[in-house]
Amino acid sequence: MSPIDTFDHIIRHLSVSHLVPFLLALDKKDIVALRSKAKTLRNELTAVRQLGVVTWGRTGTEAQLEMLFLTAVATYTRKEALRLNHTVGRYWGHGSERAANQEQFLAVVAHARPIWFAEWLERQARGGQWGLPDYALLREMEARQLIDYEPALFARTLAHSLTQHHYTRFGTQQEPPSRTQLLTQFEQAADILGRDVLAFFAYDTTVDSSIVYTGIAQQQVTWLDVLLHLTTAQRLSRASLLSHCLVALRRDFRRPLLTWFKNLFLALQPTPEECLERQQEFVDLLAHTQPQVLTFALDHLKALWDRPEFKPAPLLLYAEGLVMRQNLKTVQRTLLSGFDKLLTRDPTVAPEIGRLAVAAMASADAAVQTKAAKLLVSVLRAQQPPLSVDITTSLTRSLAEYTELLSAGARQLLVPWLVPATEPLPTVTAPYVPHAGFVPDLSVANALPPVADWHELLFLTGQVLRDEHVLDLERWVDGLRRLQPYWPTDYAQQLRPYLVQLRPLLKGKTGEPATALIAENGLAGHRGLVEALVLSWAQGFTTERVSKVNVRDDQDTSDPLVLVQQGRFVTAEHHLRSRSGLPLLSTPSHAPHWVAPSVLIERLLAYEAAQTDPDPADLIVALARTAYAHAADARTALAQLPQLQRPELRELLQWLLTPDQHRLPTLRPGHPAGSTALADAWPWVWAVTARTRHPEGVFEELAAVSATDYTGVVRPWIPEWHFEGKTNTWVEQRKPGTPTVTHRYSVLQFPSKYTSQTPPSPLLLYSQHARFRAMGQAGWLLPHDYRFVASLIPHNPAPLQWHVLRTAAWADGLEAIERDVVQAALRELLGPGPVFTEPTTVVLAIGLLHHVPACRALAIEVFLRACDTGRLVPTTLGAILGRFLAAEFVPVQRLADTLQQARAIEATTDDALQQVLDALLAKLPATPCATRRSWWNCTPT
């Protein structure tokens, strides 16, 4: 047999003991052919295929995969090896079998000497802890000079060896060692491990999470236990570990890893003398970005400030950077308290401490300002030695720069040193008044530009596959229709890179296999609608793809309004398949998602000229987006209205575009939800149009369109809400005395009765979220889909916002999905729009009270933008915030810190903030004075 046939026979039928002699005796001229055969066999044996009726898997055995890896070591080049994913020693077994396999592996490595092996091991280590080899194997390879010493690789491997010890030892039938026996084993190997143990402190490893369970009682052993035992046994230097911990804490490690080094330092129980010897290392930690490291350093430094050996100069150098950071309130309070002690011990540092106290006045936290003011008073009143006139003058001048930012408490303490103005400054008054009667911007500058050419359409294809921007998607769908006659003949080939994004298995495939992959369905959600349009485009719009996308809202797949979006895209796909050239009625003509009335009339005339009925879903969204409040364009549209041949459309648009129209015509009952004909949808079209024009109106005429008085049809959906106190009690079993802990909190309740029935029609945009079934929790797709569904109902987003409040804001401290939903709702409030209604204001209030700082920062931005655009109703916001605080929904200080960021920006904003606080305080109970005291620091001055 040829070498290739021999190799194939060994892999398929023999063992590694036959392969190793074959590889050691391999002729160099056969390496290339053998390498190609090895790659072919690897692809064959690792491919996932159907093994039984319901079972799938690979056909290769563990022994075969191990033999193929040995072949790769002997024959692969660097380029091929870097694609290799294999854990060394994974299938070696245990005991004597493992030792034999290790010797065979080392023999192949020693014979082949692959230059890529060290680089490959590093790549495996970066890929995750389970790609690391056995630590003993790594040391053996170093001893045999098969690899060079690489500190990061050895440190990561040793850190993971504790967890690996658990699996390799427990994979045998032997009784696992006890905790004492395992620690003794580490003690005996301390001389070997010492070098790499100290490397833990220099590299990001899993030393903080590696763990092994030992003994019959399953006692756990961590690296913290191992290092403490080695220190007690005097196999590691305790002083060295203390210093290495402080050096490690200076690095930019993960938060859990920093916590582990901190815990190790505390577990070593350093004495005050040992801390004093390392005072410079503690001071150096003050340059760190993590608050927990700064707190750790200050907790140890404040115990040293009274000692005469402590040197304050380095501390004061770093303190300047700390007092200016707005996210370190606790650290700043600790630092300022320590400065008071330092001033008592060493009065000569008074000028520097005074300068730092003045700089701390820029803090937004009232408690920090108060501590800084007390410290500054101590400095300015110092008698031994007194401050010079120049220093006092410099401090008071610097203090004057922060006068407008001072809280009431700090201002009261510093009154004697505040420089009065030479003449009274004119009071800038700019009362804030909400702007009623929002009119969308339909100017030429705000018009939505059409897609210019094929190149822009192709570029937008990549943008819409990212599925992030509403306007990109709307322009892309419209561009497909507009540029359809100008598609290049090879457009399908130019779409190929985008198809590979959707179907990665398309890479390298052509002909029938590629066609079959493109034709596969299985798409879901709003993103699935976009992908279906792209795939349908690649097929030349020969088959319907969009209608097959799963957007079932009852299975928490997507928001119910995505079903309406699906109806729009089904219509777009139909027009593209028939090459009608008709646009979607609901495509925005102006940013962000408005349809000009005159544009809507022009599109309807185009449909009548083509003798085509509009799709109900498309027409309803177009009406929901129509900028009826723009008087000039509405007059233009009304002048064009007689050109429409359909009397139902003329009557509907006359009602929508004419001011002060309230009474609706007599309507017949609506057709069941399954019908898609416009003639059957007129009752639903009127219901949506009426609720768009008058979101809070009551339309008794609509009672006849549905057999039941469904929510959001005759009357708007305005659920009641109140707070309910909850209590959780549990016993802390692990704490001394097993204390009983009681946790009290408030939740937001919506006692209004919700129907469990499906809406009479999916076209009722403002009734979809009132159901109780499948609407009790925030869907995981809602954060992504929110921007798209909110763009369908720009005039009246209240039902969607009530849904957000009911599912994602019912309690404080909810999970990440709920946080993302709230952030998505807040982002939609940044632009111009109608005055905030009650649900919109509650969403803003939830953002200001949120436990996540990013949500609060976004809510403050919404607050400031709403003041600029006149959308904010301060009295409503204040009353709602007062209700939340009175129910103890969140800590008062959280909101106080948030609102302070809106102070002293503009006179109008200050007035709006004052109105918010006045309304808020009126809702708070009169008894707890401490609650009211927090708001004095937020009041604009």
N, C-alpha and C positions, 0 to 999 in steps of 0.2 A: 504493500500500500504506500501511497505517497504520504509525505508529512501532513498534508492537509486532511487526507482521509483518516490517518491515524489520530490526529487531533480530534476530528469529529467523533470517532469511535470512543475515544477516552472520555470526552465530555458527556456523551449520551449513555454510555454503558459502564464505565470504570470509575475509579475514585481519584482523589488528589494524590495518593501515593504513586499512582502511575503517571500523573501529569507532571510532577516536579522533575523526575529524571528526564522526561521528554523535553521540558523547557530548558533544562541545564545543558542538554546535548544539542539544542536546536542550531542549525546552520544559519549564518547571517543572511544568506541569500533567500531563505524561506520566511524571513520575518514579515515582509510586506504582505505576502499572500496569507500568512497565518493571521496577521492583524485584521485583514478584511474578513476572513472567515469567522474570527472571534466576534467582530461587530455584528455580523449577520446572525450568529447564534444567539447573541445577547438580545437582539431585537425580537427574535423568534421566541425565546424562553421567557422574556419579561412582558410580552404583549398580553394585555388583558383580553380574554375571550370567554365565550360561554362554555362552561365545563359540563353543566347539567341543565335540567329543565329550568331551575331557578337559581343556579349558582354560576358565578363568574369569578375568574381569577387567572393567574399565570400558570403556565405548564412547567416551568423550570423549578427544580428542587433547590433547597438551600445549598446543598453540596455542589450542584452545577453552577450556581451563581458565584460561589467561592472560587471554584476553578477558573471561571471566566475572569474574575478579578485578578488572580495570579497571572493569567495570560496577559491581561492589560498591563500589569507591572513589568512584565518581561518584554512587551512588544510595542506598547503605545508611545506615541510622540507626545510632546507637551500639549499641542492643540487638541488632540483627542482625549488626553487625560483630564483636561480641565472641564470636559463635559461629563466625566465619570462621577457618579454619585453612589458611594458605597462606604459602609462603616467597617473599618478594619477590625477583624475578629468577631464580627457579629454572629457568624455561624460556626465558630470553632468548637463549641461544646464546653465541657467542664473537665477539670482534673487532668488526667494523663492524656486524654484526647485533645484537650486544648493545648497542652504543652507540645504535643507532636505537631499539631497544625501550626503553632507559632514557629517552631523550628523550620518547618518547610517554607513558611512565608519568608522568614529571615534569609534562608538559603537562596530563594529566588531574588530577593532584593539585593543581596550581596553579589549575586552573579550579574544581574542586569544593571545595577547602579543607575536607576533612572534619575536624570537631572531635575525632573519636575516634581519629585516626590515630596520634598519639603514644602514647595509652593502649594501642592495639592492638599497636603494636610492642613495648611493655614486656611485654604479656601473652605475645607470641610468644617474647620473650627468656627469660621465666621458664619457658616450656614445654620448653626444651632448646636446645642450641647450634645444631641444624640448622634452627631456626625463625628464626635471625638473618639480617638482610639483609647485603648486601655493605658493607664499611666505607666504600669510596669513595663509594657511593651515599648512605650516611648523611651523610657530610661535605658532599656536593653539596646534599642537601636542607636541611641546616643553613645552607649559604651562601645558598641561595635563600629562606631564612626560611620554609620549609614546615614545619619542626619546630623546637622549642626544644632547646637543649643539655641532655641528661640524662646525667650522668657515668656512672651504672651501665650504661646501655644502650650508650654509646659504648665503655666499657672492655670489656664482654663481646663486643661486635662486633669490636673490634680484636684481642682475644685469640684469637677463633676465626678471624680472617682468615688466619692462618698455615696452618691446615688447609684452609681454603677456597681459599687460593692453590694448594694442591696439586691440588685437583680441577678448578678452573677452568682452570689452566694446562695440566694434563695432559689435559684434555678436548679440546684442540686437537691439531693434527698437528705443531705446532712442537716443536723440540728444547728440552727443559727447561733452564733456566739452571743454571749450576754453583753450588756453594756460595758461592764468592767473588762471583759476579755478583749473587746474591740478597742477600747481606749489603751489597753496595754500593748496591743499590736501596733498602734500608732506611736506609742512611746518607744518601742523597740526600733521602729523605723525612723526615728526623729532625725538621725544624722543624714539619712538619705533625703528626707522631705524638707529639711530646713531651708535649703536654697529656694525652692519653689513656693514654700509657705510664705516667705517674705515677698514673693512676687505677687501675692494676692493684693497687696496694698498699692500696686502700681498699675494694674490692669482690670478691666471690667470683666469679672468672672461671675459664676453662679455660686460663689461661696455663701451668699446670703440665703439661698434657697435649697441647697443640697442637703439631703437628710437620709438617714438609714434607720430602719426599725430592727431592733436586735432582741434576741432572747425570746423565751416563750411568752413573756408578758408584753412583747412588742414595745419595748422602751425605745424612744427615739434618741438619736445622737446626731448633733449638728456640728458644723465646723467651729462654732462658738464653744461647744463642750470640749472639742478636741484641743483647741488652742489653750483653753483655761487649764486643762489637764496637763498639757505639756509644760505650761508655765509653772504649775504647782510642782511637777516632777523635776523642775529646773533643767528641762531639755530645751527650752526656749527662754531667751532673755526677756524678763518682764519689762525692763526699761526700754528695750528695743521695740517691743510691741506697742508700748504707749506712744513712743515717738512716731512709729510707722502709722498708727491710727490717725494722728493729727495730720501727718503728711497726706494720707489718703483722703481725709475730709476736705483737703484743699482742691482736690481734683473734681472735674465735671462728670461725676458718676451719676448713675441712676439714683433716684430718691431712695428706693429700698436698700440699695447697696450702701449709700451714705448712712442710712439708719443702722445698718449692721455694724459698720465701723464705729459709730457712736455707741452702740450697745456694748461692743467689745471693750471700748475704753472704759465705760462705766462699770462693766463687770470686773475689770482689773482693779477697781477701787483705788485710784491714785490718791496719795496723801496731799495735803496742801503744799508741802515742801516740793513734792514732785511736780505739781502744777506750777509752782512758782519758778522752777527751773525751766519750764516750757512756756513761760509767759509770751515770748515772742511768737511761738507757734500758734498760740491761741489768738493773738492779735492778728496774725496773718490770715486767720480764718474769716475775719471781718470783711475781706474782699470777695467772699463767696456770694453767689446769686441766690442760693437756697435759704429761705428764712429759717429752716430747722437747724442748719449749720450755724447761722448767726446767733440763734437763741442758745445753742449748745455752748458756743464760745463765750457769750456774755454771762451765762450761768456760772461758768468757772472763773471768769475774770472778776466778777463782782465780789467774789470771796477773797480776792487778792488786793483790792483797792486800798484797804486799811493798812496793809503791810508796808513798812518803810522800804523794802527791797523792790517794790513794784515801780516800774518806770512808766509814767503816764504819756510821755511824748509820742511813742509809736501809736498808742491807742487814739490820741487826739487827731493824729494824721488820718487814720481810717474813719474816724467818727464823722468827718465832714461829708463823706459820701453816704453814710447811713442816714443822717438826718434829712437828706434831700429826697430820699426814696419814699414814694407814697404807699407802697405795699408792705411796709414794715412797722406797723403801728405798735405792736407788742415790743419789738426790738427797740424802737425809739423810746418808749416809756421806760424800759429797763435801763437804757443807756443814760437818759436824763436823770433818773433816780441815782444812778451810780456817780454821775458828775457832782451831785450835791455832796456825797461822801468824799469824793476826791478833792473838792474845793475846801472842805474842812481840814483834810490832812495836809494839803499843799496849796496855800492861798496864792502862790505865785502863778498858778495856771488860770487865774480868774479872767484875764483878758481873752484867752483862747476859748475858755468855756463860755464866756459871754457872747462871743461871736457865733459859736455853735448854737447857743440858745436862741439867738435872733434868727438864724437860718432855719431852725425848727418851726418858726412861726408860719412857714409856708405849708405846713402839713394840713390836710383836710380833716384830720381827726381832732375833735375838741379836747379830748383828754391829753393828747400830746401837746397841744398849744398851752393848756393849763400848766402842765409840768414844766414846759419850757419857760413860761412866764414866771413861775415861782423861782426857777433857777436863776433867771435873769434878775429878778428882784434881789436875790441873795448876792449876786455879783455886784450890782449897782450900789447896794447898801453896805458892802464890805468895809470894815474899819481897819483891819490889820492884814496887809497894808491897804490903804485906800487907793482906789483907781485914780490914775492921772486924769486931768481935765481933757486931754486929747482923746484918751481911750473912751471916756464917758461920752464925749461928744460924738465920736465915731459910732458907738453903739446906738445912741438915741437916733442918729440920722439913719442908720440902717433899719432901725425899728420902724421909722416913719414909712418906709416903703411897703410894710406889711399891714399898715393900719386898717385898710379896707377888708383884709382877710381875717382879722382877729375875731375869735369867738367872744361871746359876752363875758365868760369867766376870765379869759386872758385879758380882755380890754379893761375889766374892772381892776385887775391886779396892777396893770401897767399905766394907769391913768396919770400918775405924776410924771412919767417920762414921755408920754405921747406929745409930740410937738404940735401945738395948735396952729391952725392956718392963720396967716396974716390977715386975711379977709374972708368972709364967709363964701364958700364955694356955691355957685348956683346949683340948685337942686334939679337934677335931670329927671323929669317925669315923662314916662311913655306908657300910659295905661294900655294893658293888653285887652283886646276885645276879639272874640272868635269871629271868623269870617263866615257869614251865612251865605247860602246860595252859590255853591261851587260851580264854576264854569270850566270845562276842560279846554285845554289849549289846542285849538285847531289851526294854528298858524302854519305857514309854509315851512318855517324852520323846524317845526315839530312833526312834519309829515313823515311817514314811514317810506324810505326810499325803496323802490323795487330792485330786485336782483339785476345787476347790470349785464352780466354775460355768463358764459359757461364756466369760466374759471372761478368767478365768485360763487356760482352755484356749487361747484365741486368743493370749494373751500368751506362753504356753509354745511356741506354734508358731514365733514369732520366735526364741525362745531355742534351740530344737532345730535350726533352720536354721543357726545359728552352729556347731552340732556341737561343743560344747566340754564339756558336763557330762553324765555318765552318768545321774545321778538325774533331771535334767530330761527326758531322753529316755524313761526308764522311766515316769515319772509321766505324760508326755504320751501315750504309747501306751496306758497304762491309762485315762487320762482320755477318750480317744476312745471306748473301749468303755463306760465308766461313764456318760458324758453323751450317748451316741448318741440316746436317746429325746428329749433336750431340745435338740437342735440347732435353731437358728432356721431358718425357711423360706428365708431369703436367705443362708444360711451360705456358699454358693459365692461370692457377691458380696463378702462380708466377707473371704474368703480371697484376693481379687484382689491386694492389695499383696504378699502373700507369694509368689504365683505369678509376679509380675513379677520378684521377686528371682531366681527359678529360671529363668525364661524372659524375659529383657529384651525380646525382640521382641514380647511380649504387650502392651507399652505402646501404648495407643491402638487396639488391635484388639478386635473383638467378632465374634460369630457364628461362621461356619464357619472362618475363618482362626485365630481364637483356639482353637477346639476342636481343630484340627489340630496347633497348636503344643503344646497340653497333652498330646496323645496321643503325641507323639514320644518315642522311647526313647533309648538311647545313654548311660544312666547307668552308673556304675562305682564300685566301692569301698564302704566303709561309709557315706560321705556320700551315695552314690547310693541306699542303702537308705532313708535318712531322706527324701530328696527324692521317691523313688518313693511312699512312704506319703502325703506331702502331695499329690502329683499324683493319686494314686488317690482320696484324700479329695475333691479338687475334682471328680472325675468321679463321685462318689457310690459309690465302690467297686464299680463295674459291671464293671471288667476287672481282670485280674491284672497288677500292675505290678512288685511286689517280686521275683518269681521271675525276671524278665527282666533284673535288674541284673547286670552282669558283675563277679563277685568271684573270678575265677580266680586262685588263689594261685600257679599254676605260671608265670604270666606277670608276676610281681612286681606284680600289680595291688593286692593287699591281703594281709593276714595270713590264714593258713588258718583261723583261728578265726572270721573274718568270715563264712565259709560257714555256721557254726553260727548266728551272729546272723541271717543271712538266713533260715534255717529258722524261727527264732522269729518274725520279722516276717511271713513268709509265713503262718504260723498266725494271727497277729493280724489280717492282712488278710482271711483266710478268715472269721474270726469276725465281723468288721465287715461283710463282704459278706452273710453269712447272718443278721446281726443276732441271733446266738445269745446275746449278753450274757455269754459265758464269758470269764473273765480268763486271761491267760497264767499258767501255773503258776510260771514263773521270775521274775515281777515281784517285786522286793525288797519285803519288808514293813517292813524296818528299815534305816537307813543303816549303812554306805554301800551294801552290796549283799547283805544277809543275808535269807534266807527263814526265818521261824519255822516249826518243825516242825508246830505246831498249825495254822498258816495253810495250809501245804501240804496237810494232811489235809482241811481245809475245802474247798479248791479241787478236790481230787480227788473229794470227795463231790458237788460241784456238777457235775463232768463225768459221773459215773455217773448222777446224776439226769437229766441231759440225754441219756443214752445215747450219749455221744461218747467215743471213745478219745483220750487225750492224744497230742499230737505228740511223737515221740521226741526231737527236738532240744530242744523246750521242757522236756520232763521231765528230760532229762539235765542241762541248765543249772540247773533247779530243785534237783536233787539235789546238784549241785556247789556251790550257794549255801546249802544247808540248814544251819542253825546247830545241828548235832546235839550239840555240847558243852554246850548250855544245858540242864542237868538238869531244871529245873522244867518248862520248855515241852516237853521231850522226854517227860516223864511224862504230860503232858496229851495229847500226840499219841498216845502208846501206848494211853491209855485210849480214844481215839476210833477206834483202828485196827480193831477188830472190825466197825465199821460199813461198811468198804470191802467190796464184793462180790467184787472180783477177787483171787484168792488170790496171784497173782504179786506184786501191789503190797503185799499184807499181809506177805508173806515178805521182800520187799526192804526195806521200811521198818522192819520188826522188826529186821532185821540192822543197818541203819544207825543206829537210835536206841538200841539196847541196848549198853551198854558191854561191852568184853571179848569181842565177837563177832569171830572171826577166820576160821573155816572157812566156805567158800562152798558152796552147793549144787552138785550136778552140773549142768553146763551143756552144751547142744548147740552145734554149730558155728554161728557167726554167719552171717547172710544177707549176700549181696553188698551193696556200698555203695549200689546204686541204689534199694533198697527203702526206703519211708518208713512202712511199717506197723509199729505198736508190737509186734505179735506176732513179727516178724522181727528186731526190735532188742533183744530182752531180753538176749542175751549181751553186747552193747556197753553196755547200761544197767548191768549188773552190774559190768563191768570198770571203768567210770568211777566207780561208787559205791564200789567197793573201794579204788580209788586215791585217792578223796577222803577216805575214812575213815582210811586208813593210807597216806600218801604214799610211805613208804619200805618198805612191806611187800612180801613175795614171795607170790604166789598161784598155786600149781601147778595149782589147779583151772581156771584160765583158759587153760591150755595147749591145751584142746580147742576153744576158740572160734575160733581162727585156724589156717589151714593152716601158717603159718610163725610162729616165735617172734618176733612183731613187738615192736619196742622200746616200752616203756612199758605193756605189757599184763600179762605175768606178773611182770616185774621193773621197777622204776622206771628212768627214763632218767637215769643219773648218768655223764656223760662224763668221761674222764680229761683232765687238762690239765697242760702243762708249758711251759717256755720254750725257745726256740731262738734262737741268735745268728745274726744276718744281717750281711752286709758289702756295702757298695756302694763302688766305686772309680771315680773319674772324673778327668779332666785339666782343670784350669782354664785354658782357652785364652787368656782375656783378661788374666790376671795375669802380671806379669813372671816370666820363667823357666818358664812353664807348669807349675806344680807339680801333682803327683798328690795327690788328696785321697781319704782313706779314711774312710767313715762306718760305724760299727758300732752296731748297735741290737739289741734283743731283741723278739721277737714271741711272742704267746700261741698255742700250738698245741693242737689237740684230736685226738690220734691215735686216739681211739676209732673203731671201724668204724661208719659210718652206712649205712643202707640207702638205695638209690636208688628203692625201690618206694614206691608210694602206700600210706598206711595202709589196713587192711582196711575201715575205715568212717570217714567224716568225723565221726562221733559220738564217736570216741575222743579226747576233749579233750586228754589228756596224751601223745598220741603224734604229734600233727600236726607238731611242730617237729623231730623226730628225723631227718627226711629230709635227704639231702645235695643232691639236685637242687633247684635254684631257692632254696636256703637259704644260699648262700655269701656273700651280701652283704645289708646292711640295706636293706630296701625304703624307698623315699622316702615311702610313706604310713604306715609304722609309727610314727613319732613322733606322728602325729595319732590313729591307731587304737589305740595302746597302752592308753590308759585304758579303752577299751570292751572290748577282748579280755581285759584283766587282770581286769575285773569279772566275767567268766564263770567264772573259776577262783580264787576268793578263798582257798580252803583250801590249794591246791597250785599256786602260780605258778612252781614251779621249772623246768618245761620251757620256759616262755616266757622266763625269765631266762637259762637256758643259751643259748637262741637269741640273746638280746641280746648276751651275752658273746662268742659265737662270731662274730657278724656285725658288731658295732659297737664292740668293745673289744679287738680282737686285737693292737693296736699303739698306741703313743703318738703323738699328733699327727695323728689322722685328720680327715676332713673334717666339714662342717657337718651332714650327715645323720646321721652316726654320733654326733656330739655331741648332737643333738636326741633320738636314741633313748635315749642314756644318761640324759639329763635326764628324759625321760618315765618311764623305769624308776625313777629315784630319787624322783620325786614320789609314786609309788604306795606308797612306804615311809614316808611321813610320818604316816600314821594308825595306830591300834591294829591289832594282828593277831597271828598266831602268831610264835613265836620265830624269828629269822632262821636259815634253813638255809644250807648251803654256798653255793649259787648266789646267794642274796640277799646274803650277806656279801661275796662276790666283787664283786657289783654296787656295793655300798657302798665297797669298797676301790678299785675303778676310779674312782668319783666323787671320792674323797679324793686320788687320784693324777693326776686329769685335768689336761691342759694348759690347759684353759679355766677361768679364775677363777670364772665363774658356776656351772660344774659342781661345783667344789670348795666353793663357798659353800653350794650346795644339799646336798651330801653332809655338810657339818658340821651343817647343820640336821637332816638325817636322823639323824646320830649322836646329837645332843642329844635329839631326840624319842624315839629308841629307848632311850636311857638312862632317860627318864621313864616309858616304857611297859613297860620290862623286856624288850624284844624283842632287844636286842643280846647277843651272846655274845662278850665281849671277847677271850678266849683264841683263839677261831677267827679273829676279825678281825686280831689281832696276828700270828698265824702266817701268814695269807695276805699281809698287808702285808710281812712279813719275806721271804717267797718272792719277791715282786715286787722288793724292793730288792736282795736277794742276786743276782737275775738282771740288775740294772742296767736295769730296765724304764723307770724315770724317775729324774731327779736326786733325791738324798736330801733336799736342801734344800727342794724343793717340798713334800714331805710334812711336813717339820719345821715349815715356816711355816704349813701348814694346821692341824696338830694343836695348835699353840700357841693357836689361837683358842678351843679348848675348855677351856682352863685357868681355874681359879679362878672357876667359875660356881656349882657346887654341890659339896658334899662327895661325893655319890654319883657325879657325873660325873667328879670327880677320881679316885675309886677305879677307875672303869671305864677311864679313860684310863691309869692306872698299870698295870692288868692288860693292856691292849693293848700298852703299851711293853715290859713284861716278856716277853710272848710274842713280840713283834717282835724284840727284841734276841737272843733265843735262836736265831732263825733266821738271823741275820747271821753271816758268816764272822768268825773271831777275829782275823785279821791286820790289816784296815784300821781303825786306831784313829780316823781322821778320820770314818769313817762313824758310829761309836758316839758320838763327841763331839757330833754334832748333836742327839742325843736328850736329852742332859742338860738342854738348854734347854727341852724340852717337859715334863719330869717335873714333876708337881704338887708344890708345896712345902707 
